[in-house]
Amino acid sequence: MGMEIERRFLVADETWRACATGAQAIRQFYLVAAPDRTLRVRVVDGARAVLTLKAGAGLSRHEFEYPIPLEDAAALEPLRVGAVLLKTRHRVPLGALTVEIDVYEGALAGLVVAEIELAQEATAFETPAYLGAEITGDGRYSNAQLALSGAAPR
């Protein structure tokens, strides 16, 4: 059974850009967006698609990912709930960890969120200055809620 342990933060400034090592264009949408589970389709760089089921809430959640054909992703998109999310994901090394920084586009332009996946909930890491307020567990900032509301929290 797959588990995701992740902490999320708003990004306070752009100093991370000098350390970024790569970026991907992401288009994602949800087929299910319930408080305790989501089923999403993500298309990365227009080249590959992944179907992801997440269940649970908080820092640790069950996560299952499966590659699917791009044609299937396109066929599933009209069945989505909420808006399609467009973002660019940047990778920034942080010691043995990687910070993934999502810069949103379209209606969510201006929202920048950082995610750090951990091996254990108690994994410690140095918090770089560009990480602002922690939003782990704040449902208003979940990608599913952003898709359903179509707007960033105020």
VOBA-1610 file (N, C-alpha, C; in pm, whole numbers, padded with zeros to 5 digits, always signed):
BEGIN
Met+00084-00117+00000Met+00000+00000+00000Met+00089+00124+00000Gly+00065+00218-00093Gly+00146+00338-00104Gly+00104+00443-00002Met+00204+00508+00054Met+00178+00617+00148Met+00252+00742+00101Glu+00187+00856+00118Glu+00250+00984+00090Glu+00256+01059+00222Ile+00375+01104+00257Ile+00393+01188+00375Ile+00447+01320+00321Glu+00368+01426+00338Glu+00401+01550+00270Glu+00367+01671+00357Arg+00458+01769+00357Arg+00430+01898+00419Arg+00422+02001+00309Arg+00330+02098+00328Arg+00304+02198+00226Arg+00316+02338+00287Phe+00366+02432+00204Phe+00389+02569+00249Phe+00352+02666+00137Leu+00309+02784+00174Leu+00303+02892+00077Leu+00447+02938+00054Val+00475+02989-00063Val+00610+03035-00095Val+00614+03187-00074Ala+00711+03230+00007Ala+00719+03370+00050Ala+00789+03461-00050Asp+00883+03408-00126Asp+00956+03491-00222Asp+01013+03404-00333Glu+01087+03463-00423Glu+01136+03391-00541Glu+01283+03351-00531Thr+01342+03354-00413Thr+01484+03319-00401Thr+01510+03173-00438Trp+01409+03088-00435Trp+01422+02947-00472Trp+01462+02930-00619Arg+01425+03025-00702Arg+01447+03012-00847Arg+01594+02991-00881Ala+01684+03051-00806Ala+01828+03038-00833Ala+01877+02895-00811Cys+01803+02817-00733Cys+01844+02680-00701Cys+01765+02573-00777Ala+01665+02613-00853Ala+01579+02515-00923Ala+01659+02437-01025Thr+01631+02307-01032Thr+01707+02219-01122Thr+01626+02165-01238Gly+01498+02188-01240Gly+01416+02138-01349Gly+01272+02180-01330Ala+01195+02170-01438Ala+01054+02208-01431Ala+00972+02120-01524Gln+00845+02105-01489Gln+00750+02028-01569Gln+00619+02106-01579Ala+00559+02103-01697Ala+00426+02161-01715Ala+00324+02054-01676Ile+00231+02091-01589Ile+00131+01996-01539Ile-00009+02049-01570Arg-00090+01958-01621Arg-00233+01983-01643Arg-00303+01873-01563Gln-00386+01910-01467Gln-00451+01806-01388Gln-00596+01840-01362Phe-00674+01733-01346Phe-00816+01748-01316Phe-00860+01632-01230Tyr-00976+01650-01168Tyr-01027+01552-01072Tyr-01152+01483-01124Leu-01158+01352-01103Leu-01278+01273-01131Leu-01361+01256-01005Val-01293+01255-00890Val-01356+01249-00758Val-01282+01348-00668Ala-01357+01428-00595Ala-01295+01525-00503Ala-01380+01532-00376Ala-01363+01432-00292Ala-01433+01425-00164Ala-01335+01465-00053Pro-01385+01501+00065Pro-01295+01543+00173Pro-01191+01437+00212Asp-01225+01310+00200Asp-01132+01205+00244Asp-01069+01124+00131Arg-01099+01161+00005Arg-01037+01089-00107Arg-01050+01168-00236Thr-00950+01150-00321Thr-00954+01213-00453Thr-00906+01113-00557Leu-00954+01132-00678Leu-00907+01057-00794Leu-00879+01161-00900Arg-00752+01170-00939Arg-00714+01274-01033Arg-00641+01215-01152Val-00641+01293-01260Val-00561+01263-01378Val-00464+01379-01394Arg-00338+01345-01413Arg-00234+01446-01434Arg-00162+01416-01564Val-00150+01518-01648Val-00073+01507-01771Val+00053+01592-01753Val+00169+01530-01773Val+00297+01596-01750Val+00365+01623-01882Asp+00396+01750-01906Asp+00465+01793-02028Asp+00395+01747-02155Gly+00267+01719-02147Gly+00192+01673-02264Gly+00238+01539-02316Ala+00324+01470-02240Ala+00387+01348-02289Ala+00345+01221-02217Arg+00298+01235-02093Arg+00259+01116-02017Arg+00146+01153-01922Ala+00065+01053-01888Ala-00050+01076-01800Ala-00047+00974-01686Val-00096+01019-01570Val-00098+00936-01450Val-00235+00951-01383Leu-00291+00839-01343Leu-00414+00836-01265Leu-00373+00814-01119Thr-00418+00900-01027Thr-00375+00892-00887Thr-00496+00891-00795Leu-00499+00794-00705Leu-00599+00786-00599Leu-00529+00822-00469Lys-00586+00920-00396Lys-00536+00955-00263Lys-00652+00940-00166Ala-00622+00884-00048Ala-00726+00866+00055Ala-00667+00902+00190Gly-00749+00967+00271Gly-00706+01008+00403Gly-00693+01159+00408Ala-00643+01208+00522Ala-00626+01352+00539Ala-00505+01377+00627Gly-00452+01498+00619Gly-00339+01535+00703Gly-00205+01507+00639Leu-00107+01486+00723Leu+00032+01471+00681Leu+00057+01342+00604Ser-00006+01232+00644Ser+00012+01102+00579Ser-00118+01057+00514Arg-00107+01017+00388Arg-00226+00969+00315Arg-00187+00850+00229His-00284+00765+00201His-00263+00656+00106His-00256+00718-00034Glu-00165+00668-00115Glu-00151+00720-00251Glu-00117+00604-00346Phe-00192+00596-00454Phe-00170+00494-00556Phe-00166+00563-00692Glu-00060+00541-00768Glu-00045+00605-00900Glu-00029+00500-01008Tyr-00096+00526-01121Tyr-00092+00433-01233Tyr-00077+00510-01363Pro+00021+00476-01446Pro+00030+00541-01576Pro-00090+00500-01662Ile-00141+00596-01739Ile-00250+00568-01832Ile-00215+00629-01967Pro-00272+00579-02075Pro-00246+00638-02206Pro-00298+00783-02214Leu-00227+00867-02287Leu-00271+01005-02305Leu-00413+01012-02361Glu-00447+00919-02448Glu-00580+00917-02507Glu-00687+00895-02399Asp-00656+00812-02300Asp-00750+00789-02190Asp-00766+00916-02107Ala-00655+00985-02081Ala-00661+01111-02006Ala-00752+01210-02079Ala-00735+01222-02209Ala-00818+01314-02288Ala-00965+01273-02283Ala-00992+01144-02287Ala-01131+01095-02284Ala-01194+01116-02146Leu-01114+01115-02040Leu-01166+01133-01905Leu-01191+01279-01870Glu-01122+01370-01936Glu-01132+01511-01898Glu-01275+01566-01899Pro-01359+01533-01996Pro-01497+01585-01991Pro-01577+01534-01871Leu-01530+01430-01804Leu-01599+01374-01687Leu-01554+01438-01556Arg-01468+01536-01564Arg-01408+01596-01445Arg-01510+01671-01361Val-01471+01690-01234Val-01543+01780-01146Val-01452+01901-01125Gly-01507+02019-01136Gly-01428+02140-01117Gly-01344+02176-01237Ala-01256+02269-01214Ala-01172+02325-01321Ala-01047+02240-01343Val-00987+02258-01458Val-00856+02200-01487Val-00751+02291-01423Leu-00657+02233-01352Leu-00548+02310-01291Leu-00428+02307-01385Leu-00370+02424-01406Leu-00249+02437-01486Leu-00140+02495-01396Lys-00025+02430-01397Lys+00085+02478-01313Lys+00217+02429-01369Thr+00321+02497-01329Thr+00457+02452-01359Thr+00519+02409-01228Arg+00569+02287-01226Arg+00633+02232-01105Arg+00784+02242-01121His+00845+02310-01026His+00991+02326-01024His+01047+02240-00912Arg+01165+02185-00934Arg+01231+02104-00832Arg+01351+02181-00776Val+01359+02185-00643Val+01465+02257-00574Val+01526+02164-00470Pro+01655+02131-00484Pro+01719+02044-00384Pro+01722+02111-00247Leu+01703+02029-00143Leu+01711+02074-00004Leu+01779+01962+00074Gly+01910+01962+00074Gly+01985+01853+00136Gly+01950+01723+00067Ala+01910+01621+00144Ala+01872+01491+00087Ala+01729+01492+00032Leu+01656+01602+00054Leu+01517+01613+00011Leu+01505+01699-00114Thr+01386+01702-00169Thr+01355+01789-00282Thr+01229+01866-00250Val+01234+01996-00273Val+01116+02081-00260Val+01056+02092-00401Glu+00928+02062-00412Glu+00857+02079-00538Glu+00773+02205-00525Ile+00799+02301-00612Ile+00731+02429-00607Ile+00639+02442-00726Asp+00509+02455-00698Asp+00407+02468-00801Asp+00369+02614-00819Val+00391+02663-00941Val+00353+02798-00979Val+00228+02785-01065Tyr+00115+02830-01011Tyr-00014+02812-01078Tyr-00035+02917-01186Glu-00119+02879-01284Glu-00150+02966-01397Glu-00301+02989-01402Gly-00344+03068-01498Gly-00486+03093-01519Gly-00549+03163-01402Ala-00668+03115-01360Ala-00742+03178-01250Ala-00665+03174-01118Leu-00570+03083-01106Leu-00491+03070-00983Leu-00355+03139-00992Ala-00332+03216-01097Ala-00204+03286-01114Ala-00174+03368-00990Gly-00050+03362-00946Gly-00008+03430-00825Gly+00005+03337-00706Leu-00060+03222-00713Leu-00048+03122-00606Leu+00076+03038-00632Val+00163+03028-00531Val+00284+02948-00540Val+00292+02865-00412Val+00296+02732-00429Val+00293+02639-00317Val+00411+02544-00325Ala+00473+02517-00211Ala+00585+02423-00202Ala+00540+02297-00130Glu+00587+02182-00179Glu+00560+02053-00116Glu+00692+01982-00091Ile+00701+01919+00025Ile+00820+01840+00058Ile+00772+01702+00101Glu+00808+01599+00024Glu+00773+01462+00061Glu+00878+01408+00156Leu+00831+01342+00261Leu+00918+01293+00367Leu+00910+01141+00377Ala+01016+01080+00429Ala+01017+00935+00451Ala+00935+00899+00574Gln+00933+00987+00674Gln+00858+00967+00798Gln+00801+01100+00842Glu+00693+01096+00917Glu+00632+01221+00963Glu+00729+01305+01046Ala+00816+01240+01120Ala+00908+01312+01209Ala+01036+01357+01140Thr+01050+01333+01010Thr+01171+01373+00938Thr+01191+01523+00952Ala+01310+01561+01001Ala+01341+01704+01019Ala+01413+01756+00895Phe+01396+01883+00868Phe+01467+01948+00758Phe+01484+02095+00791Glu+01587+02154+00732Glu+01609+02297+00749Glu+01507+02371+00665Thr+01441+02468+00723Thr+01338+02542+00652Thr+01402+02662+00582Pro+01409+02659+00448Pro+01468+02773+00377Pro+01380+02897+00390Ala+01441+03014+00375Ala+01370+03141+00393Ala+01254+03159+00297Tyr+01260+03094+00179Tyr+01153+03114+00082Tyr+01023+03041+00119Leu+01028+02953+00219Leu+00904+02888+00264Leu+00833+02978+00362Gly+00707+03007+00331Gly+00626+03092+00417Gly+00539+03008+00509Ala+00416+03047+00523Ala+00323+02981+00615Ala+00301+02835+00576Glu+00300+02749+00677Glu+00271+02608+00651Glu+00121+02590+00631Ile+00085+02516+00525Ile-00056+02492+00494Ile-00089+02343+00492Thr+00000+02260+00547Thr-00028+02117+00558Thr-00160+02100+00632Gly-00251+02025+00574Gly-00379+01999+00638Gly-00482+02109+00621Asp-00446+02221+00558Asp-00542+02328+00534Asp-00614+02297+00402Gly-00732+02240+00413Gly-00807+02194+00297Gly-00833+02299+00192Arg-00829+02428+00229Arg-00853+02534+00130Arg-00746+02534+00021Tyr-00628+02482+00054Tyr-00518+02482-00041Tyr-00496+02348-00110Ser-00581+02250-00083Ser-00565+02122-00154Ser-00592+02146-00302Asn-00524+02073-00386Asn-00546+02088-00530Asn-00691+02059-00566Ala-00751+01961-00500Ala-00891+01929-00529Ala-00981+02048-00497Gln-00959+02112-00383Gln-01040+02227-00346Gln-01015+02344-00441Leu-00889+02362-00482Leu-00860+02468-00579Leu-00935+02443-00709Ala-00941+02317-00751Ala-01015+02283-00875Ala-01164+02307-00857Leu-01218+02271-00740Leu-01362+02288-00717Leu-01402+02435-00706Ser-01318+02514-00637Ser-01353+02655-00616Ser-01313+02743-00734Gly-01207+02700-00805Gly-01159+02779-00919Gly-01086+02904-00879Ala-01056+02919-00749Ala-00988+03039-00702Ala-00899+03006-00582Ala-00796+03086-00564Ala-00707+03069-00449Ala-00775+03124-00324Pro-00749+03066-00207Pro-00806+03117-00081Pro-00761+03262-00057Arg-00843+03336+00010Arg-00810+03475+00044Arg-00789+03487+00193
//
